[in-house]
Amino acid sequence: MTASRLDRDILRLAVPALGTLAADPIVSLVDTAFVGQLGKTPLAALGVSVAVFSVAFFLFNFLAYGTTPLIAGAVARGDGDHAGRITLGALTLGIGVGLVAAVLLGWFADPVLRLMGAEAELLDESAIYLRIRVLGMPAVLLATVAHGVFRGYQDTKTPMFVTGSISLFNLVLDPLLIFGFDWGLAGAAWATTIAQWLGALIFVALFWTRRRRFSLRAQWPGMAALRPLLGAGRALVIRSGALLGAFTLATAVATRQGEEVVAAHQVAFQLWIFLALVIDALAIAGQALVGLHFGADRKLARAYAHRLLGWGIIGGLILAGIMASGWSVLPDLFTNDTVVVAEVVGVYAFIVAMQPLNAVVFVWDGIAIGASRFGFLAWSTVAAAVFTAVVLAVVQLQGWGLQGVWWALAVMMVIRFLALAWWHVVGPLGSAQDPSRESPAAA
């Protein structure tokens, strides 16, 4: 297959996925910008509670990441019934897990936030926001499953339209509830929660209208369909838990250094994660394309992987250049507190310099998920998170401030890069591997 054909297939999936992925962090950036006008305490409370909610959400993103390659593989084999059973099983798990997570996070909001270092007024504001946001957890996880299902069917346009619609809805609700109704931080939480339920209902309607195409039947999917998803889920929960645990620990260390520091960390991290998720559009293309071809045509899967990495490097360099040009402008858009702005400027170099590294790591993540190397991703990420936790502990003890926190995050990304590079060279997609001698299920 020619390079231009590979690129067309990648862009056909990646461009709509970019719209989908950009929409969620844009919502967070908009929330951050609006809440930042309320003062440093609401902004700090937003940072702490969003970090907690993110742990709960990303811990269960296996519902999308595990579903995509499993459905893509079933589609490649022409097994529509199996793809339908996986879809039903993932939807059942998503709703059930969402309900349990909402109850637990709502009940234990105060002790969890205290573990993050929130106290007094910061604790009160954070708890209000978190308890409202968790009401949308079942909707969030149902939508997460829907994204994985559509990607498995090589369709990233439908999720883009749904996510874009609810993001616009949130954009309208935010100023209305925060300032118009004078609900403050609680208004931002309600705006996001209502928008998330709207998105879930749209996806339910889409599944109903496409039930024949997706082979959906009103029956229990059975353990034969659930077992691969649960196996992938276990490994991906470990992987996501380690990754988000490191991010949460970084926020906790920043919180313990003062409201100005954690508020600045919230702004910097939202910019950083927004750019990382932009590149994750290529990772989604990797999940879908490598997942579709890995079992049947390993050579073609390898070709897609190499092209994706090339696109990742280019994308990372472009994002680094864009962020560098906004060095003196972007921090002021999110807060009018001069101390917070100064702290953001102090770590802005990390946001710029880490873009090419982030891009390659995120693309490799998608390639490995498409190849169903869930176990490797789990334990390599745990190793990176352990090293990061050690660095963060030193940062806390030595009082190295927000720059120390961001050095720790840089260490994590470097370790993940080295692990994924090793896997790519010696693993099933390495150029020295003979695809005819390796089973698709090999680790």
Summary of the structure (lengths in Angstrom):
residues: 443
radius of gyration: 21.1
end to end distance: 26.8
largest distance: 65.0
contacts: 1664
relative contact order: 0.13
helix: 84%
strand: 0%
